[in-house]
């Protein structure tokens, strides 16, 4: 119809033209709104082909967006003390498990003799070791100058992933390595170490910032290392093991836990105190304990 209409208009214009061949203005117009739609191959039961000028760009854009990164791979701009607290609980659990593992390692690795591994009289041994330290330890150089800076970096990245700046993360790493580890769990077996008190937080801050930068570079490259996604996943884990483990446990478990330190004898629980006395425990004015509340 479109072609026929145009042909008719041209024929009409030519037949009405002046014999003197004067130049006249001829306006050809055709309204596409008047065009009728036709179906190709009308003898077949086919659906007509339809086209839409709406490309759905918003929908396409939303579909192309990548899923959000897990929290342990994000470095936020604002502090998240709650997230830092949750990761600290994870560090406590991993620290207790590490101490249990170290009691199984040979003396050549930990320098813990049979007396150090003895679980009886833990409180008295802790007091003696704290009073005796700090001292220059005899640990393997690899443990002192490689593993301790690495774990200092791990503590550092925990705070960085909770939105703390470089100095705040350094203070957190120093606090965890000094109070929780040197004068905490490890003091049950040996005196605090001069090397560990300085090397872990100071070198750990440097190592930790390098670990954080390496992690973000891997994420920016699509999570791959040397073109391998599997190698990228393994590398990302060792760059932030606490965050990964906390994330995995939180996803599987779905509950929460609270940890409270107490210096009140038997947590001010009369029933617990009476039970301890009936069991033969002596009342002691000095009391150090931890209360863990787990909710499922």
N, C-alpha and C positions, 0 to 999 in steps of 0.2 A: 504493500500500500504506500509506503514512504517513497519508493522509487517511482511508482505510477503517478503519485501526486506531483512530484517534482517535474516529471516529464510533461504533464498536462500544463503546468504553469509556464514552462519554457515555450511550449507550442503556442499557447495563447499570446504570449508576449511577442513572438516572432510574427504571427499573423496580423497583429494589430500595429505593427511597426509602420512608421511613415515611409512612403516611397522615396522621399528625399534623404533618407538615411540620417535624419536629424538625431542627435544624441539626446536620449531621454533617460530620465532616472527611473529605473524599474526596481522595485523593492520586492524581493522574494522572502517570504516568511513562512515558517511552518512551526506549528506548536507541537512539541513532543508530548504534551499532555493528551493530545488527541490520538496519539498512536495506540493502536490496539495490540494486545499481546497475542502471540500465536504460539502454538505448540508444534515443535518439529515432529515429523513422523506421526501424523494424526491417526494413522491406521493401526497404531500399536497402543496397547494399554500401558503407556509409560507416563510417569509423573513429569510434569513440566520442570525444566531446569530453572531454578530461582537463584538469584544472587543478592547478596546483602552488602550494602556499603558500610555497615557498622562492623568494623573489624574487632570490636571488643578489646581495645588496647588496654583498658584498665584491668580486664580479666586476665589477659595474657601477661601483663606485668606482674600481677599478683601470683600467677602460677610459676613465674620464673624466679621469684624470690627464694633464696636459700633458707632452710630451716634455721632457727636461732641456735647459736652456739650454747653449749652447756655452761653453767655458771663458772666452773673451774677453769675455763679457757678465756674468760673475759676479765679485763683489767678495768674496773669501773672508775669513774671520776670522783665518786663520793664514798665516804667510809661506810662500811656495813659491819658494825660491831657484832651483830647477831650471827652473821656468817663466819666471822673470825672466831667467835665463841664455839660454834659448831665444829669448825676445823680443829680447834684446840682440843676438844673432846676426842677427836679422831687421833690426834698426836698422842694423847694420854694412853689410849687403847693400844696404839702401835708401839709405844714405848714399853708398856708392860709386856707385850708379846716379844719385843726385842730382848728384854732382860731375860725372859724365859728361854729364848733361843741361845743367848750367850752363855747361859749355864750349861748348855749341851756342847758348846764348842770346846776344842782342846785348849789347854793352858797356854800353849805356844801362840795362840791367837789373842786371847783376852788377858793373859797374865793373871788369871784368877785361879788360886790354888783351891784345894778341897775345903779349906776353912772359909774362904770367900764364898764358896758355893753352898755352904751350910745354911739352911733357912731358919735354923733356931737362933734365938737371941738377935733377931734382926734389928730391933730398936737400939740395943746396946752397941751393936756393930756400927750402925749409922752414926750414933753419937761419937764414937771413937774416931771414925774416919773423918767426920766433919771437923773435929778438933785437931786432927793431925794434918789436915790439908790447909791450903793447897801445896802440892809438891810436884817435882819433876817426874813424870811417869816414865815407864819403860816399855810403852806400847810400840807395836810395829810402826815404822815410819809411814807405811802406806795407810794405816789406820789414822795416824795423827795428822798427816799432811795432805791426804787425798779425801778420805771418807769424812773426816770432821768438817772441812770446808764445804764439802758437798751437802751434808746434812744441815749445816748452817745456812746454805743457799736454799735448801728446801723450806726451812722455817721462814726465811726471808720472803720467798715467793708466796707463802700462805698469806702473809699480811698484805702483800702487793695485790693479790687477787681479791682481797677484801676492801680495796680502795685506799689503802694507806700509802703515804709517800715513802721515798727512799729512807729518810731518817726514822720515821715511825716504824718501818719494817725492820730496820737495823735494831732498834730498841726491842722489838718483839722477838727477833731472833736471839738477841743477847739474853733476854729474860728466860726464854724457853730453854736455851742451852745451859744457862747457869743455874737457874732455880729448879727447873724440872729435872734436868739431866744430871749435871755435876753435883749439885747439892741435894738432889732428890733421889731418883732411882739408882743411879750409879754409885751413890755414896753408901748404899747398903753393902756393896762389895769392895769398894776401894775409895781411897781419899781423893778429893777433887784434884784435878790436874791443871798446872799452870798453862801447858800448851793448849788444852781444850778450852780454858776460860778465855783465852785471847784469840786463838786461831779460828775457832768455830764461828763466833759472831763477826769478827773483822774480815777475815778472808771469805766467810760465808756471804757477807753483803755484796762483795765484788762478784763472787761466783753466782750468787742469786740473781743479780741484775743481768748478767750475761745469759743466764738460763731463761730469764723472762723475755729478753730480746730474741733469743733463738726460738722460743716457743711462738711468739707473735709472728716471726718471719715464716715459720712453717705453716701457721694458720693462713697467712696471707697468700701462700703459694698453693693453697688447696689441701693442706694437710699431708703433703707428700715430701719425702726425703729421697733424693736421687731418683725421682720418678716412681717411688714405691709408696703406696698408701699404707701398707702393713708396717714398713719401716718407719713411716711417719707416726703411726699410732704408738709404736713402742717408744720412740724418741720422746713424744709428747708425754707419755706416762712417766718416764724417768726425769723429765724436766719439772714435773709437778705431781709426784706420787700421792701426797696427802690429799690434794684436791680430787684426783681421780678416784681414790679409794673412798673418800667421803661421799662423792657423787654416786658411785655404784651402790654403796651400802644404803644410802638414803633412798635411792630408787627402788631397791629390793625390799627394804624394811618398811619405810613409810612412817615409822614412829619417831620418837625423840628421846633424848637422854639428858639428864642433868647431873652435874658433878659438883659436890660441895666439900670444901675442906673444913675441918673442925678441930679446935683445940680444947673443946669442952669434953671432959671425961664421959665416954660412952654416949656422946651426942646428946647429953642431957636426957637420956632415956632411962628411966628408973628400972624398967623391966630388964633391959639389957644389962644394966649395972648389977642388979641382983643375980641375974643368971651367971654373970662373970665371976662374982664373988662365990657363989655356990660351986662353981666349977674349979675353984682354987686360984683364980687370978687375984693378984694383989692390987689394991687401990694405989694409983700413982697420980700425983698432981700434974705430971707432965703427960699430956695426951696429944697425939697427932693421928688424925684419921681422915678418911675420905668416904663420903657417902654418895653412892651412885643410885639414881632413880631412873629406871628404864620404863618407858610406856610403849605399849604395842597398839 
